[in-house]
Amino acid sequence: MLFWYGVRINAEEEWLNTFVLDPAWAQTDMGNASARNFGLAEATYTLDEITDGLFQVLRTTTKEKHGGKPVLYTGEVQEW
């Protein structure tokens, strides 16, 4: 449902670049707690990796590149 809103808002507002940004599995208290539920020591990605990636995506995005799409913190467009 969230992706649908991103697509819809992006299509309706010509001036607005709307996309859903996925930060991935971060090594936060909550991320590491869920990792332990799966038998892992910690989540996959460090906060530095994720925040650097998110900043890069937000700094370089365009409506043509990411508009209305689900985007991973690396800038990779995801299928849905």
Backbone as JSON, one array per atom type, in Angstrom:
{
  "sequence": "MLFWYGVRINAEEEWLNTFVLDPAWAQTDMGNASARNFGLAEATYTLDEITDGLFQVLRTTTKEKHGGKPVLYTGEVQEW",
  "N": [[0.81, -1.18, 0.0], [1.96, 1.25, 0.75], [3.8, 1.74, -1.33], [2.05, 2.23, -3.42], [0.97, 4.73, -2.71], [3.25, 6.33, -3.0], [3.68, 6.14, -5.78], [1.28, 7.23, -6.72], [1.18, 9.9, -5.61], [3.51, 10.93, -6.76], [2.78, 10.87, -9.46], [0.62, 12.64, -9.55], [1.53, 15.15, -8.75], [3.35, 17.31, -10.43], [5.6, 18.88, -9.8], [6.75, 17.63, -7.66], [8.97, 15.21, -6.43], [8.42, 12.09, -5.55], [9.15, 9.19, -3.74], [9.6, 5.9, -2.37], [11.78, 5.2, 0.16], [13.98, 2.74, 1.11], [15.68, 1.9, 3.97], [17.11, -0.4, 4.58], [18.46, -3.15, 6.59], [19.32, -2.1, 9.51], [21.98, -1.68, 11.9], [20.81, -1.08, 14.57], [19.34, -0.71, 17.86], [16.82, -1.96, 17.64], [17.09, -3.24, 15.13], [19.26, -5.0, 15.59], [18.16, -6.55, 17.65], [16.11, -7.87, 16.28], [17.7, -9.31, 14.51], [18.98, -11.08, 16.24], [16.79, -12.69, 16.85], [16.7, -14.19, 14.59], [18.91, -15.7, 14.84], [21.32, -14.45, 14.37], [24.2, -12.38, 15.04], [24.11, -9.61, 14.72], [22.41, -6.96, 12.86], [22.57, -6.51, 9.28], [23.75, -4.12, 8.06], [25.8, -1.26, 8.82], [25.14, 1.8, 10.62], [26.54, 3.96, 9.57], [27.07, 3.15, 6.89], [24.45, 3.04, 5.9], [23.39, 5.66, 6.39], [25.16, 7.22, 4.87], [24.58, 6.22, 2.32], [21.79, 6.84, 2.1], [21.9, 9.65, 2.19], [23.35, 10.14, -0.16], [21.54, 9.19, -2.11], [19.37, 10.96, -1.7], [20.63, 13.33, -2.34], [21.21, 13.1, -5.06], [18.96, 12.34, -6.47], [16.4, 12.3, -9.02], [13.26, 13.11, -10.55], [12.84, 11.57, -12.8], [14.62, 9.47, -12.43], [14.06, 8.2, -9.88], [11.41, 8.74, -9.26], [8.26, 7.86, -7.98], [8.96, 5.24, -7.39], [10.07, 2.31, -5.55], [12.99, 2.57, -3.65], [16.18, 1.44, -2.78], [18.58, 2.04, -0.14], [20.99, 2.24, -1.43], [20.47, 3.37, -3.83], [19.53, 1.78, -5.76], [16.82, 0.8, -7.74], [13.98, -0.88, -6.71], [11.97, -3.74, -7.47], [8.42, -4.17, -7.37]],
  "CA": [[0.0, 0.0, 0.0], [2.85, 2.41, 0.82], [4.35, 2.0, -2.65], [0.99, 2.81, -4.22], [0.91, 6.15, -2.39], [4.39, 6.97, -3.63], [3.41, 6.21, -7.22], [0.15, 8.15, -6.93], [1.57, 11.28, -5.33], [4.48, 11.31, -7.77], [2.08, 11.09, -10.73], [-0.32, 13.76, -9.46], [2.21, 16.42, -8.49], [4.45, 17.44, -11.38], [6.74, 19.56, -9.18], [7.2, 16.87, -6.5], [9.59, 13.9, -6.65], [8.04, 11.24, -4.43], [9.54, 7.8, -3.85], [9.7, 5.21, -1.09], [13.2, 4.93, 0.39], [14.2, 1.61, 2.02], [16.98, 2.04, 4.59], [17.72, -1.72, 4.79], [18.48, -3.73, 7.94], [20.34, -1.31, 10.19], [22.5, -2.11, 13.21], [20.26, -0.27, 15.65], [18.85, -1.6, 18.92], [15.73, -2.77, 17.11], [17.61, -4.1, 14.06], [20.06, -6.08, 16.18], [17.25, -7.44, 18.39], [15.46, -8.76, 15.31], [18.73, -10.21, 13.99], [19.16, -12.16, 17.23], [15.66, -13.6, 16.69], [17.02, -15.06, 13.45], [20.14, -16.41, 15.15], [22.48, -13.68, 13.94], [24.75, -11.51, 16.08], [23.66, -8.24, 14.5], [21.84, -6.68, 11.55], [23.53, -6.57, 8.18], [24.43, -2.89, 7.65], [26.09, -0.28, 9.86], [24.45, 3.08, 10.45], [27.34, 4.8, 8.67], [26.8, 2.71, 5.52], [23.09, 3.4, 5.52], [23.19, 7.11, 6.33], [25.9, 7.71, 3.7], [23.8, 5.86, 1.14], [20.56, 7.63, 2.06], [22.27, 11.01, 1.84], [23.72, 10.15, -1.58], [20.31, 9.07, -2.9], [18.62, 12.22, -1.59], [21.4, 14.4, -2.99], [21.33, 12.92, -6.51], [17.74, 11.84, -7.08], [15.58, 13.09, -9.94], [11.94, 12.52, -10.75], [12.97, 10.54, -13.84], [15.42, 8.35, -11.92], [13.46, 7.51, -8.75], [10.04, 9.16, -9.03], [7.22, 6.85, -7.91], [9.53, 3.89, -7.31], [10.72, 1.92, -4.29], [14.43, 2.74, -3.85], [17.04, 0.97, -1.7], [19.5, 3.09, 0.3], [22.11, 2.3, -2.37], [20.01, 4.03, -5.04], [18.99, 0.74, -6.64], [15.37, 0.77, -7.81], [13.47, -2.21, -6.39], [10.72, -4.17, -8.1], [7.34, -4.44, -6.39]],
  "C": [[0.87, 1.26, 0.0], [3.4, 2.76, -0.56], [3.3, 2.66, -3.55], [0.88, 4.31, -3.97], [2.07, 6.91, -3.03], [4.19, 7.15, -5.12], [2.34, 7.27, -7.49], [0.53, 9.61, -6.72], [2.56, 11.78, -6.38], [3.8, 11.64, -9.1], [1.2, 12.34, -10.69], [0.35, 15.12, -9.3], [3.46, 16.54, -9.37], [5.72, 18.01, -10.75], [7.4, 18.73, -8.08], [7.77, 15.52, -6.92], [9.31, 13.05, -5.42], [8.48, 9.81, -4.72], [9.65, 7.22, -2.45], [11.14, 4.75, -0.92], [13.35, 3.86, 1.48], [15.59, 1.7, 2.63], [17.72, 0.73, 4.84], [17.75, -2.1, 6.27], [19.63, -3.12, 8.73], [20.74, -1.88, 11.54], [22.11, -1.09, 14.29], [19.84, -1.23, 16.75], [17.77, -2.53, 18.38], [16.22, -3.72, 16.03], [18.42, -5.26, 14.6], [19.21, -7.04, 16.99], [16.55, -8.39, 17.42], [16.46, -9.73, 14.7], [18.95, -11.38, 14.95], [18.0, -13.15, 17.18], [15.86, -14.58, 15.53], [18.34, -15.81, 13.65], [21.41, -15.71, 14.69], [22.96, -12.77, 15.06], [24.24, -10.09, 15.96], [23.06, -8.09, 13.11], [22.95, -6.53, 10.51], [24.36, -5.31, 7.98], [24.65, -1.93, 8.81], [25.31, 1.02, 9.59], [25.22, 4.01, 9.52], [27.09, 4.44, 7.21], [25.44, 3.23, 5.05], [22.91, 4.9, 5.4], [23.97, 7.72, 5.15], [25.12, 7.43, 2.42], [22.53, 6.67, 1.0], [20.85, 9.06, 1.63], [22.61, 11.11, 0.36], [22.49, 10.05, -2.47], [19.55, 10.39, -2.88], [19.32, 13.37, -2.31], [21.36, 14.31, -4.51], [20.04, 12.5, -7.21], [17.11, 12.84, -8.05], [14.24, 12.39, -10.08], [12.02, 11.39, -11.78], [13.67, 9.28, -13.31], [14.68, 7.54, -10.85], [11.97, 7.78, -8.55], [9.03, 8.02, -9.07], [7.7, 5.43, -7.77], [10.03, 3.58, -5.91], [12.25, 1.88, -4.52], [15.18, 2.26, -2.6], [18.03, 2.07, -1.34], [20.72, 3.23, -0.61], [21.75, 3.04, -3.66], [19.43, 3.05, -6.04], [17.47, 0.76, -6.58], [14.91, -0.67, -7.63], [12.19, -2.51, -7.18], [9.67, -4.38, -7.02], [6.13, -4.98, -7.06]]
}
